[in-house]
Amino acid sequence: MNVLIIGAEGMLGHDLVDILSVEHEVSTTTIDTLDITDIDKTIETVGNISPDVVVHAAAFTDVDGSESKADIAYQVNALGTRNVAVACREADSALVYISTDYVFDGTKGRPYNEYDQTNPMGVYGKTKHLGEVYIRDLLNKFYIVRTSWLYGYYGPNFVSTMLKLAETHENISVVGDQIGSPTYTVDLAKSIALLIKKPAYSIYHVTNSEHCSWFEYAQLIFEIAGKKVNLNPVTTEEFGSPAPRPKYSVLENYNFKMEGFPRIRSYKEALRDYMDLL
Ligand SMILES: NC(=O)c1ccc[n+]([C@@H]2O[C@H](COP(=O)([O-])OP(=O)(O)OC[C@H]3O[C@@H](n4cnc5c(N)ncnc54)[C@H](OP(=O)(O)O)[C@@H]3O)[C@@H](O)[C@H]2O)c1
């Protein structure tokens, strides 16, 4: 197939290019070649390539920064995604949109499936959710892929932040009361490669299996790295980030399983693979 990856220079975008290129003719755009907030350019770019599938991995991903830069988050995540959806409609391309666990408020206390009520708490989650709404209003051929707590080789992430902090700090405080599923961008990109082979358009939760708190995640990172650090679990309130975040945003990969796709491995196994590369 002819696949266009928008946001190819991002952390996930890089792995998407590597993995989708194995089986497909891949074209890419980055913020330098296509700013998705420009609707005319977006329509023109997608129209010229006329791909079978567009994978939209571009976003304003600064969760805390979105609180003070709400207009930018809205322009990129909501309107930019609307622009990509309009372009896909004109070019008759299917769209893969990467969304987030932050569309939920985290009060369910059990894993969320695809049909649970969304209720984003912060600006980032709200704008990503609006992106989903535009896609559902404008397109028939879409895969909305909600994922969580991404880390990968091509971008700064929680793992790299922890390892860097440990170089200068003996004591590190990590939030212990938010639960989610760390997800390796390679595993997510491989799952997207499977998804686009079937016209099974839907919302999909796609994360590595098993879950943990950020504190437990940090413990495992330092265990694998063989580093001794004094880790201190703190509450969300004590940590005091600008953006509100869901307390429990584990995503059940329900549709993925129902479509017969294989179970995605544990975040623990994936984390070891990733840290082997560092
Ligand atoms: N990271 C996570 O934990 C996480 C969790 C759940 C879902 N997601 C979603 O997964 C997707 C990929 O995330 P990621 O972590 O790979 O993000 P990332 O590394 O920040 O990549 C996003 C890319 O989008 C680009 N971009 C920003 N504004 C743009 C615009 N107006 N036009 C075109 N490109 C633009 C960025 O360019 P610049 O770097 O130059 O700004 C960057 O290359 C996003 O949709 C994100 O919302 C991420």
The ligand as a Gaussian input file, in Angstrom:
#p B3LYP/6-31G(d) Opt

LIG

0 1
 N        4.160000      10.458000      24.296000
 C        3.173000       9.847000      24.927000
 O        3.320000       9.415000      26.079000
 C        1.848000       9.651000      24.240000
 C        0.841000       8.956000      24.933000
 C       -0.397000       8.757000      24.274000
 C       -0.587000       9.232000      22.989000
 N        0.409000       9.928000      22.378000
 C        0.170000      10.420000      21.022000
 O        1.040000       9.708000      20.158000
 C        1.392000      10.534000      19.044000
 C        2.902000      10.537000      18.881000
 O        3.471000      11.028000      20.073000
 P        5.045000      11.209000      20.256000
 O        5.330000      10.967000      21.687000
 O        5.763000      10.493000      19.191000
 O        5.140000      12.787000      20.036000
 P        6.360000      13.712000      19.578000
 O        7.660000      12.988000      19.694000
 O        6.173000      14.999000      20.303000
 O        6.057000      13.898000      18.024000
 C        5.053000      14.730000      17.551000
 C        5.557000      15.355000      16.276000
 O        4.535000      16.239000      15.781000
 C        5.201000      17.392000      15.313000
 N        4.287000      18.538000      15.253000
 C        3.936000      19.396000      16.234000
 N        3.108000      20.346000      15.753000
 C        2.946000      20.092000      14.430000
 C        2.241000      20.735000      13.385000
 N        1.534000      21.854000      13.595000
 N        2.305000      20.204000      12.124000
 C        3.041000      19.087000      11.892000
 N        3.744000      18.449000      12.848000
 C        3.688000      18.948000      14.098000
 C        6.326000      17.612000      16.281000
 O        7.304000      18.477000      15.738000
 P        8.226000      19.343000      16.767000
 O        8.901000      18.353000      17.661000
 O        9.148000      20.073000      15.860000
 O        7.277000      20.217000      17.516000
 C        6.831000      16.189000      16.452000
 O        7.774000      15.827000      15.475000
 C        0.759000      11.898000      19.312000
 O       -0.452000      11.983000      18.625000
 C        0.487000      11.880000      20.798000
 O       -0.614000      12.708000      21.144000
 C        1.621000      10.137000      22.963000

